[in-house]
Amino acid sequence: MEFNHADLFEGLADAIGERTAVICGADRRTYAELDAEANRLGHYLMDLGVEPGQHVGIQLYNGIPYIAGMLAALKIRAVPINVNYRYVESELLYLYRDSDIRALIYDVEFDARVAAVADQAPLLRHLISVGGESAIGSAVPYETALERGKPERGFPPRSGQDVYIIYTGGTTGMPKGAMWHVEDLFMGFGGGNPGGEPRATPQEVIDAAVASGPLVMLPVAPLMHGAAQMATFISWWLGGTVAYVHKFDGAEVWRTVERERVNTINITGDAMARPMAEALAEGSYDVSSLIVISSTGAILSGAVRDRLQELLSNVMILDNFGSTESGYTASGVAGSTPEKGLRYQPNAVVDLAVLDEKGRPVEPGSGQLGTVARSGRVAFGYYNDPEKTARTFVTDEQGRRWLLTGDLASVDADGTVNVFGRGSQCINTGGEKVFPEEVEAVLKGHPSVFDAVVTGVPDERWGNKVAAVIEPRPGVEVTAEELDAHCRTLLSGYKVPRTYAFVETMVRSPAGKADYRWARETVEAITS
């Protein structure tokens, strides 16, 4: 009676096989068709010698091959590894080696980068190319791999202890692979019933999906981000259809909503919400099917949220709090924004706490800062990184194991959690603490600012000073003096940036997360 993602999907394919499971542009598959495609790819990987517990890299844009590749790996008890498609050669080599991938499914658009480093990854032996003819002679086309594999199942039994890895991070350095057992992953991201009690048995998941009405969910983030992967599975556990855009484009998101009658959109913060809002304002789309926009994984500022709400007055806009390692943990309180303060109500079925330096819960209503922590159904460590695992997963005096998220927060008397930001990004300037998220949100509220990332840079007098990288709106000029005046009306003086760097294009992860290392280097380059 264990929960396993591959087992659950096969159960859905048997029960609702005729329903559409996935759509990307003109490409679509029913549950039964996707199951057969993943079976073929799974058997092909097994024939190559990929064994349970070994790793299969996926370096693709959104589409059917990505999700079929994930399912194929899970079916044979291998581990799918998400590869950031923006990585340059040195970053790719790090990830190939760190993750110990044995096979790689990749887009031919990345031929040159893959060819430059694949033979330097000692365990990588097999390449499967998607999207046309590959220049790498040893690569097998995706279609050929499918032809060589059997459409039937016939895989070994699986377990709720099978491993699932999501590589995450990259805001200050190279990513690390968060390791989950699949049953914990299932429970950590909604238990098949987001917002309610987790399903008690796998059959309950199947029965609920059979009884459900039509639901179309659109995860806007790339599938190489855990948020999009989890949104996909959640949609399936609800018996719905998941739609993707191949590459992020605000207008294409709304065309997909109109064409596929999308009900729910999942985004990751301002980096997606702002261009979507602008595309919606500039175009004409039928979005009458849309009910909810949910943001997680990156902050949605008040200015951007308000703009979306103005354009979509009948749509609920939700902020969720969680991480790759912790799962979905809390929901934003009405009116919560980085400018006014981020306030979250913990999920009723989640073991969430704010712990002090000694690992004890802070007193609600005391105003004391601590680290947000979650116990229970969480990731169990980082692949190939015992030191980071030991720092992040700690055991308290009662022997209870906690995941430290790195977010600093306090707890109100009623249990509401006030999140200030990542402790690792907190800027100490003259003894005062400045959280970048608050300053970024204020800057993005200026009408001439398209995007902003705030970081700390060394300062002889203050230790560190607040600095901002600014991407102005296209065709618009904005000065440091204008931004300074704007910030001083909304922020205490010590929080106002002392230095600005203006760029044509902001560097962010494909999921919209800030790259603070790049931001710091960009500011230091203009001040050195």
Legacy VTK file of the C-alpha trace (Angstrom):
# vtk DataFile Version 3.0
C-alpha trace
ASCII
DATASET POLYDATA
POINTS 528 float
0.000 0.000 0.000
2.786 2.438 -0.957
2.573 5.551 -3.106
4.788 5.484 -6.188
4.449 7.986 -9.045
4.927 5.413 -11.812
2.428 3.010 -10.230
-0.103 5.797 -9.827
0.260 6.974 -13.410
-0.178 3.439 -14.715
-3.313 3.122 -12.606
-4.648 6.315 -14.179
-3.751 5.107 -17.665
-5.818 1.974 -17.036
-8.757 3.871 -15.491
-8.970 7.058 -17.602
-6.768 6.129 -20.551
-8.938 7.948 -23.086
-8.566 11.355 -21.354
-5.949 13.810 -22.557
-3.012 13.754 -20.146
-0.660 16.291 -21.686
-0.606 19.020 -24.347
2.233 21.104 -25.759
1.286 23.179 -28.785
-0.162 20.854 -31.410
1.322 17.803 -29.689
-0.903 15.887 -27.267
-1.216 12.462 -25.662
-3.946 10.640 -23.812
-3.043 8.878 -20.573
-2.893 5.571 -22.449
-0.753 7.000 -25.269
1.696 8.653 -22.873
1.902 5.443 -20.864
2.813 3.442 -23.986
5.421 6.034 -25.050
7.026 5.979 -21.612
6.974 2.159 -21.667
8.866 2.123 -24.962
11.466 4.555 -23.693
11.752 2.696 -20.395
12.406 -0.619 -22.100
14.963 1.030 -24.368
16.811 2.425 -21.339
16.715 -0.982 -19.660
18.125 -2.589 -22.798
20.983 -0.074 -22.674
21.784 -1.348 -19.198
20.297 1.458 -17.092
19.536 -0.123 -13.722
17.312 0.791 -10.748
18.819 3.663 -8.777
20.925 4.914 -11.701
20.414 8.403 -13.118
18.992 9.629 -16.445
19.595 13.272 -17.372
16.923 15.295 -19.202
18.122 18.448 -20.960
15.041 19.562 -22.864
12.557 22.352 -23.285
8.980 21.623 -22.236
7.225 18.989 -24.297
6.067 15.391 -24.514
9.611 13.914 -24.611
10.452 15.575 -21.291
7.555 14.134 -19.353
7.791 10.772 -21.152
11.470 10.664 -20.203
10.658 11.313 -16.555
8.005 8.611 -16.509
10.277 6.163 -18.324
12.995 6.586 -15.712
10.512 6.198 -12.854
8.975 3.111 -14.439
12.331 1.287 -14.390
13.147 2.643 -10.894
15.865 4.870 -12.304
16.113 8.536 -11.262
15.322 11.407 -13.661
17.765 14.314 -13.341
16.699 17.808 -14.440
19.443 19.576 -16.407
19.314 23.361 -16.743
19.178 24.010 -20.488
20.796 27.433 -20.049
23.998 25.991 -18.650
27.237 26.667 -20.485
29.849 23.966 -20.910
31.593 24.263 -17.527
28.271 24.233 -15.663
27.017 21.263 -17.657
30.168 19.297 -16.947
29.745 19.986 -13.232
26.141 18.759 -13.291
26.833 15.698 -15.462
29.597 14.647 -13.065
27.878 15.601 -9.818
24.664 13.790 -10.737
26.411 10.660 -12.099
24.070 10.406 -15.084
24.352 7.248 -17.185
22.145 8.411 -20.077
21.087 11.827 -21.361
17.971 12.848 -23.282
18.735 16.227 -24.855
17.527 18.714 -27.451
19.632 18.921 -30.622
19.719 22.686 -30.101
22.289 21.911 -27.388
24.458 19.680 -29.601
27.596 21.798 -29.358
27.536 22.074 -25.578
26.726 18.395 -25.061
29.427 17.307 -27.507
32.031 19.479 -25.773
31.665 17.858 -22.344
29.774 14.558 -22.556
32.897 12.429 -22.964
34.385 14.052 -19.823
31.566 12.720 -17.641
32.894 9.295 -16.630
29.543 7.503 -16.242
27.666 9.047 -19.193
27.532 6.439 -21.949
24.268 6.924 -23.850
22.777 9.935 -25.668
19.202 10.261 -26.963
18.555 13.296 -29.145
15.218 15.112 -29.550
14.163 17.546 -32.252
15.904 16.438 -35.418
19.254 15.174 -36.611
22.051 15.412 -34.067
25.604 16.293 -35.013
26.810 13.814 -32.393
27.273 10.537 -34.224
26.721 8.305 -31.209
23.378 9.902 -30.320
20.242 7.843 -30.985
17.201 9.813 -32.197
14.278 9.822 -29.771
11.978 8.277 -32.378
14.449 5.424 -32.951
14.638 4.772 -29.221
10.838 4.510 -29.113
10.815 2.094 -32.051
13.310 -0.168 -30.287
11.338 -0.308 -27.040
8.236 -2.385 -26.270
4.913 -0.561 -25.645
3.872 -3.025 -22.926
4.894 -2.659 -19.283
6.520 -5.703 -17.711
8.730 -3.725 -15.323
9.979 -4.919 -11.923
7.908 -4.044 -8.822
8.443 -0.569 -7.408
8.502 0.923 -3.921
7.514 4.067 -2.053
11.200 4.264 -1.124
12.321 4.711 -4.729
14.401 7.880 -5.066
13.478 11.090 -6.895
16.061 13.882 -7.272
15.445 17.524 -8.153
18.484 19.711 -8.734
17.799 23.108 -7.219
19.521 26.334 -6.225
21.953 28.255 -8.350
21.192 31.715 -6.859
24.643 31.878 -5.285
26.445 28.856 -6.696
26.093 25.505 -8.387
22.873 23.564 -7.762
22.507 20.570 -5.500
20.300 17.529 -5.950
17.531 17.359 -3.341
16.779 13.670 -2.720
13.269 12.455 -1.917
11.669 9.086 -1.407
8.739 9.081 -3.822
6.094 8.422 -1.158
7.333 11.411 0.850
7.374 13.464 -2.343
3.764 12.496 -3.052
2.707 13.514 0.464
4.913 16.613 0.562
3.190 18.061 -2.490
-0.441 17.602 -1.590
-0.904 13.878 -1.103
-3.141 13.708 -4.151
-5.589 16.180 -2.586
-4.042 19.687 -2.360
-5.546 21.727 0.445
-7.234 18.711 2.043
-6.427 15.488 3.814
-3.951 13.310 1.881
-5.382 10.263 0.137
-5.210 7.195 2.354
-4.481 4.663 -0.419
-3.328 4.696 -4.044
-6.756 3.406 -5.067
-8.335 6.507 -3.548
-6.216 8.624 -5.913
-7.445 6.615 -8.898
-11.076 6.688 -7.762
-10.985 10.456 -7.214
-9.464 11.002 -10.666
-12.159 8.852 -12.292
-14.879 10.844 -10.529
-13.384 14.252 -11.288
-14.622 16.714 -13.858
-12.497 18.305 -16.588
-9.517 20.309 -15.299
-6.726 21.870 -17.361
-3.627 23.090 -15.548
-0.816 25.115 -17.136
2.558 25.085 -15.331
4.340 28.032 -16.939
7.795 27.265 -15.521
10.116 24.949 -17.439
9.923 21.279 -16.525
13.560 21.463 -15.483
12.170 23.259 -12.395
10.621 21.190 -9.631
7.519 23.412 -9.466
6.468 22.428 -12.993
7.165 18.743 -12.360
5.059 18.739 -9.193
2.246 20.717 -10.863
2.166 18.058 -13.577
1.743 15.217 -11.116
-0.847 17.149 -9.081
-2.885 17.722 -12.244
-2.813 14.007 -13.017
-3.753 12.970 -9.468
-6.836 15.148 -9.969
-7.631 13.384 -13.249
-6.883 16.479 -15.283
-4.917 17.599 -18.314
-1.603 19.416 -18.081
-0.668 21.925 -20.809
2.783 23.393 -21.431
4.298 26.154 -23.510
7.449 24.880 -25.226
9.445 28.004 -24.282
8.222 30.763 -22.023
6.510 33.646 -23.812
3.806 35.773 -22.203
1.611 35.921 -25.286
1.922 32.168 -25.876
0.732 31.532 -22.328
-2.510 33.407 -23.047
-2.938 31.779 -26.457
-2.677 28.424 -24.693
-5.212 29.480 -22.057
-7.631 30.483 -24.796
-7.066 27.442 -27.023
-7.076 24.767 -24.306
-9.576 26.401 -21.917
-7.062 26.397 -19.069
-8.465 26.578 -15.522
-5.323 26.959 -13.398
-1.952 28.581 -14.089
1.150 27.944 -11.982
3.925 30.558 -12.141
7.099 31.406 -10.219
6.978 35.041 -9.198
7.411 38.349 -10.987
9.781 37.120 -13.679
6.834 35.301 -15.267
3.934 37.361 -13.958
5.133 40.731 -15.276
5.626 39.745 -18.959
2.365 37.794 -18.796
0.549 40.877 -17.499
2.020 43.056 -20.226
1.135 40.546 -22.957
-2.421 40.317 -21.618
-2.769 44.107 -21.586
-1.488 44.417 -25.142
-3.521 41.578 -26.676
-7.045 40.256 -26.834
-7.587 36.778 -25.398
-10.527 34.767 -24.155
-9.484 33.891 -20.599
-12.980 33.190 -19.291
-12.018 29.594 -18.381
-9.324 30.737 -15.956
-10.094 30.384 -12.239
-6.767 30.513 -10.368
-3.209 31.787 -10.815
-0.883 30.303 -8.211
2.677 31.504 -7.603
5.343 29.574 -5.745
9.134 29.294 -5.694
9.724 33.035 -6.179
8.163 36.155 -4.725
5.197 37.868 -6.353
5.500 41.575 -5.563
2.486 43.704 -4.716
2.792 45.920 -7.795
2.821 42.978 -10.196
0.108 41.126 -8.323
-2.117 44.220 -8.399
-1.588 44.607 -12.137
-2.554 40.985 -12.775
-5.606 41.328 -10.556
-6.651 44.494 -12.390
-6.525 42.616 -15.695
-8.118 39.454 -14.283
-10.702 40.723 -11.827
-12.532 37.385 -11.593
-9.427 35.236 -11.094
-8.029 34.184 -7.698
-4.312 34.969 -7.353
-2.622 32.829 -4.704
0.846 32.911 -3.152
2.192 29.622 -1.842
5.217 29.087 0.356
7.465 26.092 -0.052
10.653 24.790 -1.574
12.069 21.882 -3.504
13.239 20.315 -0.256
10.147 21.019 1.870
7.207 20.691 -0.484
4.105 22.867 -0.216
3.966 24.249 3.335
1.867 27.422 3.629
-0.465 29.844 1.839
-0.170 33.613 1.652
-2.467 35.650 3.903
-4.685 38.144 2.054
-2.815 41.388 1.444
0.590 39.825 2.009
3.310 41.318 -0.212
7.076 41.834 0.120
6.465 45.594 0.441
3.978 45.202 3.330
5.404 42.002 4.772
5.154 38.378 3.676
2.648 36.576 5.895
1.717 32.913 5.537
-0.733 30.550 7.167
0.809 27.075 7.595
-0.875 24.162 5.850
-2.970 22.315 8.446
-1.432 18.928 7.607
2.194 20.124 7.643
4.689 20.058 10.543
5.980 23.635 10.222
7.861 25.620 12.850
10.197 28.583 13.291
13.242 27.458 15.266
15.779 29.529 17.211
19.543 28.967 17.167
19.202 26.085 19.650
16.587 24.321 17.546
13.654 25.272 19.777
10.399 26.822 18.476
10.265 30.608 18.930
7.500 31.951 21.165
4.471 33.021 19.092
3.907 36.764 19.407
7.418 37.404 20.753
8.752 38.922 17.538
11.823 36.725 17.825
13.464 35.795 14.536
14.190 32.182 13.714
14.578 29.824 10.789
11.556 28.298 9.083
11.763 24.525 9.451
9.652 21.565 8.446
9.552 18.048 9.819
7.945 14.873 8.542
7.508 14.353 4.801
10.534 16.213 3.424
13.580 15.483 1.293
16.182 13.334 3.034
19.409 14.926 1.828
21.517 16.291 -1.019
23.131 13.986 -3.544
26.918 13.849 -3.282
26.958 16.539 -0.567
27.028 15.151 3.007
28.217 18.493 4.429
25.249 20.458 3.070
22.960 17.632 4.128
24.289 17.855 7.701
23.835 21.649 7.795
20.307 21.579 6.380
18.784 18.496 8.030
19.176 18.674 11.804
17.869 16.741 14.799
16.514 18.551 17.878
16.830 17.620 21.561
13.783 15.346 21.325
15.284 13.416 18.430
13.000 14.972 15.822
14.510 15.627 12.408
13.982 19.046 10.821
14.675 20.572 7.423
16.011 24.124 7.820
14.719 26.090 4.820
17.070 29.039 5.285
14.170 31.521 5.466
14.128 33.868 8.467
10.756 34.491 10.082
8.783 35.292 13.221
5.453 33.877 14.414
2.396 35.907 15.417
0.272 34.920 18.408
-2.306 33.386 16.030
0.310 31.200 14.327
0.766 33.332 11.210
4.360 33.129 9.968
6.041 36.393 8.915
8.790 35.598 6.411
11.499 38.224 5.944
13.721 36.492 3.398
16.601 34.115 2.939
19.137 34.372 5.696
21.929 33.687 3.205
20.919 36.767 1.176
20.309 39.092 4.118
22.513 42.206 3.819
24.158 43.421 7.043
24.856 47.108 6.531
26.171 48.960 9.577
24.540 46.414 11.866
21.115 46.724 10.227
19.561 43.771 8.404
18.151 44.340 4.914
16.239 41.618 3.094
16.611 41.931 -0.698
13.054 40.777 -1.411
11.503 43.840 0.239
13.726 46.305 -1.637
13.262 44.476 -4.949
9.493 44.677 -4.597
9.630 48.438 -3.979
11.919 49.008 -6.964
9.643 46.964 -9.232
6.782 49.224 -8.194
8.433 52.129 -10.065
6.721 52.558 -13.450
10.037 52.657 -15.347
11.459 49.447 -13.834
10.854 46.117 -15.533
12.961 43.980 -13.191
15.254 44.408 -10.191
17.628 42.277 -8.128
19.140 43.586 -4.898
22.369 42.362 -3.340
25.038 43.445 -0.890
28.538 44.527 -1.924
31.530 45.264 0.335
31.800 48.761 1.809
34.671 50.121 3.934
32.416 52.114 6.263
29.314 49.932 6.593
30.761 46.457 5.970
28.256 45.980 3.183
26.037 48.360 1.278
22.776 47.757 -0.536
23.114 47.647 -4.326
20.555 47.081 -7.078
20.714 45.764 -10.622
17.942 47.346 -12.699
16.410 46.347 -16.028
14.394 49.373 -17.230
11.253 48.931 -19.264
11.940 48.777 -23.019
12.461 52.216 -24.512
12.362 53.909 -21.099
15.180 55.637 -19.248
15.365 55.845 -15.485
18.053 57.390 -13.297
19.525 56.427 -9.950
18.223 59.715 -8.553
14.642 58.884 -9.547
14.876 55.428 -7.987
16.435 56.849 -4.834
13.552 59.306 -4.413
11.017 56.540 -5.056
12.587 54.185 -2.499
12.861 56.840 0.218
9.093 57.284 0.222
8.577 53.576 0.989
11.702 52.321 2.773
13.813 53.253 5.775
16.967 55.065 4.720
19.336 52.183 5.485
17.387 49.929 3.090
17.688 52.288 0.109
20.267 51.142 -2.500
23.500 53.122 -2.512
24.614 51.817 -5.904
22.740 50.983 -9.112
23.780 48.973 -12.150
21.567 49.265 -15.225
21.403 46.310 -17.632
19.527 45.544 -20.846
18.537 42.044 -19.715
18.378 40.588 -16.227
19.958 37.194 -15.684
17.623 34.792 -13.911
17.190 31.048 -13.741
14.717 29.502 -16.218
12.227 29.375 -13.345
12.597 33.091 -12.630
14.811 32.896 -9.556
17.306 35.692 -9.007
20.972 35.000 -9.700
22.526 36.880 -6.784
26.049 35.850 -7.623
25.717 37.392 -11.087
24.071 40.502 -9.613
26.921 40.990 -7.144
29.535 40.576 -9.874
27.651 43.017 -12.116
27.598 45.719 -9.428
31.223 45.136 -8.450
32.269 45.455 -12.096
30.967 49.037 -12.311
32.338 50.096 -8.926
35.821 48.583 -9.132
LINES 1 529
528 0 1 2 3 4 5 6 7 8 9 10 11 12 13 14 15 16 17 18 19 20 21 22 23 24 25 26 27 28 29 30 31 32 33 34 35 36 37 38 39 40 41 42 43 44 45 46 47 48 49 50 51 52 53 54 55 56 57 58 59 60 61 62 63 64 65 66 67 68 69 70 71 72 73 74 75 76 77 78 79 80 81 82 83 84 85 86 87 88 89 90 91 92 93 94 95 96 97 98 99 100 101 102 103 104 105 106 107 108 109 110 111 112 113 114 115 116 117 118 119 120 121 122 123 124 125 126 127 128 129 130 131 132 133 134 135 136 137 138 139 140 141 142 143 144 145 146 147 148 149 150 151 152 153 154 155 156 157 158 159 160 161 162 163 164 165 166 167 168 169 170 171 172 173 174 175 176 177 178 179 180 181 182 183 184 185 186 187 188 189 190 191 192 193 194 195 196 197 198 199 200 201 202 203 204 205 206 207 208 209 210 211 212 213 214 215 216 217 218 219 220 221 222 223 224 225 226 227 228 229 230 231 232 233 234 235 236 237 238 239 240 241 242 243 244 245 246 247 248 249 250 251 252 253 254 255 256 257 258 259 260 261 262 263 264 265 266 267 268 269 270 271 272 273 274 275 276 277 278 279 280 281 282 283 284 285 286 287 288 289 290 291 292 293 294 295 296 297 298 299 300 301 302 303 304 305 306 307 308 309 310 311 312 313 314 315 316 317 318 319 320 321 322 323 324 325 326 327 328 329 330 331 332 333 334 335 336 337 338 339 340 341 342 343 344 345 346 347 348 349 350 351 352 353 354 355 356 357 358 359 360 361 362 363 364 365 366 367 368 369 370 371 372 373 374 375 376 377 378 379 380 381 382 383 384 385 386 387 388 389 390 391 392 393 394 395 396 397 398 399 400 401 402 403 404 405 406 407 408 409 410 411 412 413 414 415 416 417 418 419 420 421 422 423 424 425 426 427 428 429 430 431 432 433 434 435 436 437 438 439 440 441 442 443 444 445 446 447 448 449 450 451 452 453 454 455 456 457 458 459 460 461 462 463 464 465 466 467 468 469 470 471 472 473 474 475 476 477 478 479 480 481 482 483 484 485 486 487 488 489 490 491 492 493 494 495 496 497 498 499 500 501 502 503 504 505 506 507 508 509 510 511 512 513 514 515 516 517 518 519 520 521 522 523 524 525 526 527
